[in-house]
Amino acid sequence: MTIIIFLSSLLGAMALGMPIAFALIVCAVAMMFQLNMMDSQIIAQNLIAGADSFPLMAAPFFLPRTTASTATRMAASTRAETA
């Protein structure tokens, strides 16, 4: 029964077009309900602890910086050298 709930909640969330990361959260909550271990504080603590990862925080700040640097003088100087 546990495997059926796991797979049905995971595949059901993914069939609705939900990103895989959020589908896994839905699957974990469904499993907690099924195993009678539901505690909203555990979910909140794990979500905050997972978001407190340095690589996860560094990537969103790195991408706009890269985009901005290619749109400024650096991109213009490399185009001038190749022409």
N, C-alpha and C positions, 0 to 999 in steps of 0.2 A: 504494500500500500504506500509506503514511503517513496519508493522509486516512481510510482505512478504520479503522485502529487508533485514530486520534484520535476519530472519530465513534462507533465502537462502544464504546470505553471511557467516553466522556462520556455517551452515551445509556444505556449499561448501568448505570452508577453512578446516574444519575438515575432509571432504572426501578426500582432497588432502594429508592428513597425517600431517597437520600442528598441532603443539601443541596447546592445548586449550587457553593458554595465548596469543599466537600470533593470533589465530583465533578470539579472542575477540577484539584485536587491529584492525584487518582487518574489523570486524563487526562495530566497532565504526567509523572507517574512512568512510565506506560505508554509515553509517547513517548520518555522517556529510555532505557528498556529497548530499545525498537525501534531507536533510533539509536546504540546502544552508547555512550551518554554517561552511564551510571548512576554517580552518585557521591552517596552519602548525605550527605556534608558539604555539598554544594550545596543539597540539599533543606532541611536543617536551617538553614543560613544564610539562605535566602530566607524560610522561615517565621518566623524570629525577626526579621528585618528588616521584614517586613510587619506584624508585631504591634507593632512599635516606633513606630507612627504615632500622633501626638497625637490626631487626630480619632477614631481607633478606640478609644483609651483613654479619651477624654473622655465618649463616649456612655454607656457602662455606669455611670459615676459620676454622670452628670447625671440619668438616669432615676429611680434610687431617691431622689435628693434631691428631685426634683419630686413624686414620689409622697408622700414624707414631709411636704413642705410643704403639700400639699393636704389631708392628713389631720389637720393640726394647727390652730392658732388662725387661720391665714389663711383656711382654708375656712370655719370657723365665723363669722368676722367678715363674710365676703362673703355668707353665707347670711342673717345677721341684717340686713344692709343691704337685701337684695332683698325680704325678707318684710314 
